[in-house]
Amino acid sequence: MLFQNKNLLVRKLEQKDSPLLAKWLSDPRVLEFYEGRDNPFDQDKVKKEFYDPNDYVNKCIVAFEGSEIGYIQFYLLEEDTKREYGYGDEVIYGIDQFIGEAAYWNKGLGTLLVTSMANFLLVQKKADLVVMDPQIRNARAIKCYEKSGFKKVKLLPKHELHEGEYRDCWLMEYRK
């Protein structure tokens, strides 16, 4: 277990989790904003993308009241990304996440998850700040992140290739 906050638990991704990821990442409702509806995952693609031992990304499963409900990852920002975003020598972590089980949407769990992860990174990993870059059209996620204390700091035009089109994103940050 990485951390727990109330009934929410975050743990490292394990091999046994690949069917969950394949299920969530083949759901068009999840793919609308994460990876793209034109990019569904099967077991083989999950194994290739999520189980590379040389990957620097910390991949985790999110559980609520004992049920696996989603995914979150965190990683130190690379120097070129820090420069692109206009940062200096700070310790900066990026995070990406989704609630894969639609029955758990709109219940405040995304806010609890994002707030908990940001605090974990600030305290346990000694981060100076935590960043995300959601697509500007993902209003529900942006509202969740703002409720979690993240602030929009920079528009990133044509930042992410999604469903065949480069999409504008917000750089959002959470500071101590």
C-alpha positions as CSV (number, residue, x, y, z in Angstrom):
1,M,0.0,0.0,0.0
2,L,1.2,3.5,-0.9
3,F,-1.2,5.4,1.2
4,Q,-4.8,5.3,2.6
5,N,-7.1,8.2,3.3
6,K,-10.4,7.2,4.9
7,N,-11.9,4.4,2.7
8,L,-9.7,5.2,-0.3
9,L,-6.5,3.2,-0.7
10,V,-3.8,3.6,-3.4
11,R,-1.4,0.7,-4.0
12,K,1.2,-0.2,-6.6
13,L,0.0,-1.8,-9.8
14,E,0.4,-5.6,-9.9
15,Q,0.3,-8.2,-12.7
16,K,-3.2,-9.4,-11.5
17,D,-4.6,-5.9,-12.3
18,S,-4.2,-6.2,-16.1
19,P,-7.8,-7.4,-16.7
20,L,-9.1,-4.3,-14.8
21,L,-7.0,-2.0,-16.9
22,A,-8.2,-3.7,-20.1
23,K,-11.8,-3.4,-19.0
24,W,-11.5,0.3,-18.0
25,L,-9.4,1.2,-21.1
26,S,-11.9,-0.3,-23.5
27,D,-14.8,1.7,-22.1
28,P,-15.6,4.6,-24.4
29,R,-16.7,6.7,-21.4
30,V,-13.2,6.5,-19.9
31,L,-11.5,6.7,-23.3
32,E,-13.3,10.0,-24.2
33,F,-10.7,11.8,-22.1
34,Y,-8.0,9.2,-21.3
35,E,-6.1,7.7,-24.3
36,G,-9.0,8.2,-26.8
37,R,-12.0,6.2,-28.1
38,D,-10.0,5.4,-31.2
39,N,-7.3,3.7,-28.9
40,P,-9.0,0.9,-26.9
41,F,-6.8,-1.4,-24.9
42,D,-6.8,-5.2,-24.8
43,Q,-4.8,-7.5,-22.5
44,D,-1.7,-7.4,-24.8
45,K,-1.7,-3.6,-25.1
46,V,-2.1,-3.2,-21.4
47,K,0.9,-5.5,-20.7
48,K,3.0,-3.6,-23.3
49,E,2.0,-0.1,-22.0
50,F,1.7,-0.6,-18.3
51,Y,4.2,-3.3,-17.4
52,D,7.5,-2.1,-18.9
53,P,10.1,-2.7,-16.1
54,N,12.2,0.2,-17.5
55,D,9.4,2.8,-17.2
56,Y,10.0,5.6,-14.7
57,V,6.3,6.1,-14.1
58,N,4.9,4.9,-10.7
59,K,1.6,3.1,-11.6
60,C,-1.1,2.5,-9.0
61,I,-4.5,1.1,-8.5
62,V,-7.1,3.0,-6.6
63,A,-9.5,1.1,-4.3
64,F,-12.5,2.4,-2.4
65,E,-14.1,0.3,0.4
66,G,-12.2,-2.7,-0.8
67,S,-13.2,-2.5,-4.5
68,E,-10.8,-1.5,-7.3
69,I,-12.2,1.6,-9.0
70,G,-9.5,3.3,-10.9
71,Y,-5.9,4.1,-11.8
72,I,-3.4,6.8,-10.9
73,Q,0.2,7.4,-11.9
74,F,2.9,9.8,-10.7
75,Y,6.3,10.7,-12.0
76,L,9.1,13.2,-11.7
77,L,8.9,15.8,-14.5
78,E,11.8,15.5,-16.8
79,E,14.0,18.6,-17.3
80,D,12.8,19.3,-20.9
81,T,9.2,19.2,-19.7
82,K,10.0,21.5,-16.8
83,R,11.6,24.0,-19.2
84,E,8.6,23.7,-21.6
85,Y,6.2,24.6,-18.8
86,G,8.4,27.4,-17.6
87,Y,9.8,25.9,-14.3
88,G,13.2,25.9,-12.9
89,D,15.0,23.6,-10.4
90,E,11.9,22.7,-8.3
91,V,11.0,19.1,-7.5
92,I,7.9,18.6,-9.6
93,Y,5.7,15.6,-9.9
94,G,3.1,15.0,-12.6
95,I,0.0,12.9,-12.1
96,D,-2.6,11.3,-14.3
97,Q,-5.7,9.4,-13.2
98,F,-9.1,8.1,-13.9
99,I,-12.0,6.5,-12.1
100,G,-12.6,3.4,-14.3
101,E,-15.8,2.3,-12.6
102,A,-18.6,4.6,-13.7
103,A,-20.7,3.7,-10.7
104,Y,-18.2,5.7,-8.6
105,W,-18.3,8.9,-10.7
106,N,-19.8,12.1,-9.3
107,K,-19.4,11.0,-5.7
108,G,-16.4,13.1,-4.7
109,L,-13.9,10.3,-5.0
110,G,-11.9,12.0,-7.7
111,T,-11.4,15.0,-5.4
112,L,-10.4,12.8,-2.5
113,L,-8.0,10.8,-4.7
114,V,-6.3,13.9,-6.3
115,T,-6.0,15.7,-3.0
116,S,-4.6,12.7,-1.3
117,M,-2.1,12.0,-4.0
118,A,-0.9,15.7,-4.1
119,N,-0.5,15.7,-0.3
120,F,1.4,12.3,-0.5
121,L,3.8,13.7,-3.1
122,L,4.4,17.0,-1.2
123,V,5.0,15.2,2.2
124,Q,6.5,11.8,1.3
125,K,8.3,12.7,-1.9
126,K,9.2,16.2,-0.9
127,A,7.7,17.7,-4.0
128,D,7.6,21.5,-4.4
129,L,4.6,21.3,-6.6
130,V,2.4,18.8,-8.4
131,V,1.1,19.4,-12.0
132,M,-1.5,18.0,-14.4
133,D,-2.4,18.9,-18.0
134,P,-6.1,18.0,-18.6
135,Q,-7.7,18.8,-22.0
136,I,-9.6,22.1,-21.7
137,R,-12.8,20.4,-22.8
138,N,-12.7,18.0,-19.8
139,A,-14.8,20.3,-17.7
140,R,-15.8,17.6,-15.1
141,A,-12.1,16.8,-14.4
142,I,-11.0,20.4,-14.2
143,K,-13.8,21.2,-11.7
144,C,-12.6,18.2,-9.6
145,Y,-9.0,19.3,-9.8
146,E,-9.9,22.9,-8.8
147,K,-11.9,21.6,-5.8
148,S,-8.7,19.7,-4.9
149,G,-6.7,22.9,-4.8
150,F,-5.1,22.8,-8.3
151,K,-5.0,26.1,-10.2
152,K,-4.9,26.7,-13.9
153,V,-1.6,28.4,-14.6
154,K,-0.9,28.1,-18.4
155,L,-2.8,27.3,-21.6
156,L,-0.9,24.6,-23.6
157,P,-2.1,24.9,-27.2
158,K,-2.3,21.8,-29.3
159,H,-0.6,19.9,-26.5
160,E,-2.0,16.4,-26.7
161,L,-2.8,14.2,-29.7
162,H,-6.2,12.7,-28.9
163,E,-8.6,11.0,-31.3
164,G,-6.6,12.2,-34.3
165,E,-6.6,15.9,-33.3
166,Y,-4.2,18.0,-31.3
167,R,-6.1,19.3,-28.2
168,D,-5.5,22.3,-26.0
169,C,-4.8,21.5,-22.4
170,W,-4.5,23.5,-19.2
171,L,-1.3,23.2,-17.1
172,M,-2.6,23.0,-13.6
173,E,-0.5,23.1,-10.4
174,Y,-0.8,22.4,-6.7
175,R,1.7,24.1,-4.5
176,K,2.5,23.8,-0.8
